[in-house]
Amino acid sequence: MSTVMTEAAPARTAGFWKTDDAWAVCIGLALVALAGLLFAGGSSLAWLAVTPPKWTSFGQLAAHFVAASPRYAAQFALWLVLVSGALAALGYRLRRTVPAFALIYALSVVIFAAGQWASAVTYNLEPPLLALAAGLVITNLGLLPRSLDEGFRVEFYIKLGVVLLGATLPFSLLIWAGPVALLQASIVSVVTFGVIFAAARLLGLDPRLASVLGVGGAVCGVSAAIAIAAAVGARRQDAAVVISIVILWAIVMIFALPFAAAGLGLPAGVGGAWIGTSEFADAAGFAAAQAYGGIAAHLPGAPAGAAEQSVAAFTLMKVVGRDVWIGLWALILSVVATLRWEETGITHRAGAGEIWRRFPKFVIGFLLASIAVTLIAQGVGHAAFVKSATPAVVAPLKNLRSWAFAFGFLCIGLTTRVRDLAGIGLRPMAAFSAGVVVNVLLGLALSATVFGAYWAHLGQ
Amino acid sequence: MTARVCAQCRYFKGGAASFEAALPGVASLSSAHAALRAGDGHCTLHDRLVAATSCCPALEPAI
């Protein structure tokens, strides 16, 4: 494969409106705008953004659902319209997405309620872990038809959750914490990529496969793997192998990292930063970070807002520190593939435009949501924001974010069919695993010691 | 009509459904609709993933 260093000619690239980034950004920002407008009019989105409360008896929980049934019905209708509309625009059929979403919503209510049980923390019943486990069991027992997969769009729900997450993080926090996240993520990404690539080459693997393995572990998991596989012209089967390895490790890490962080007694922010450094995919990482937030909030001496701190640190590390640089990795590796690796007969026109074309556009929605709520805070003043805007604007958006993430976590399990995954191969697995070990240890050292004080006090 | 880039070639499969079918597991933790895919697809002639803007001597216009 050779690369011509020029700006790519316009081609039949996927239109923006055919990406889940576009609809996640539009829906997320529309909800932020709606919350802002209702607040300006003296009302609130809180009625619609209902979630199950903490409960100690089934009677208490049943009474809540009876009393709040109109709110849940309205919320379901809103989500159904937004989700099915977006998925229809992406080309999915309503007769499949509507029942699929109804199932997701019903399961999410059950999982949300289970996580709110007062004794849930005693049994480690963190909703993200419950959702993932439930989804894996349901789909791998073959209890659902594959046709419902059209509504199980993990990335769409997670990206929507990330945009809504932006509305709960002050823009000043992103500016203050972004550079440190970027520095830590860059160190870990480069080292992890180097270890995986070197190990893969030592084991005799093709350099294109080695590079796809490397970015799968170092940047953003499956998304990075498909982007770099195309940029360097990797074999389809090699990309499939990497995808299988990333999924396997990502699911292991969803369960392993929160409990390892709890075992080490890490503060929520430190645990979130560690997960952001060491998880491979956004969806898996948000599941782990939210689960650890729930665990860390109950650790002795945990500050108020500990649960949010974990998710915030994760987001800064993973989304700001790692994800946004995938285009740069693609550009560099496509040039290296041309100059150093055996030709494939395919010419890739690489240029600086690659960085923007591969930019994860949902991040723009995340930043805009943060700016919008920060402007509201500046407009009403700090005291009024804490007293009135936080419960009327931020809290409902946070609840809606929790729903969007719940849909996504459930869909990870519902779409992961073990028998569908490609054969993994010992050498690719060994190379990737070497990177995982280095990544986890280095990420822990940086999160807990080098930048430990910083992450422990994030946002305080 | 001649094909100048892979996206215009008969061997190029760049639709979301065909992309996810070629790579089982993609939809579990990512998506063929992700903006970062940037129109990439599967070249069924070389059995490789390629960028929409790539090209090769075997390009043939899509029918």
Interface residues (C-beta under 8 A of the other chain):
Chain A: M1 A8 A9 A11 R12 T13 A14 F16 K18 T19 D20 D21 A22 L90 G91 D149 F152 R153 V154 E155 F156 G221 V222 S223 I226 A227 A229 A230 A231 G233 A234 R235 R236 Q237 A239 A240 I243 S244 V246 I247 A250 F280 A281 A283 A284 I326 G327 T344 G345 I346 T347 H348 R349 E354 R357 R358 F359 P360 K361 F362 I412 T415 T416 R417 D420 L421 A422
Chain B: R4 V5 C6 A7 Q8 G14 A16 A17 A22 L23 P24 G25 V26 A27 S28 L29 S30 S31 H33 A34 A35 L36 R37 A38 G39 D40 G41 H42 C43 H46 D47 R48 L49 V50 A51 A52 T53 S54 C55 C56 P57 A58
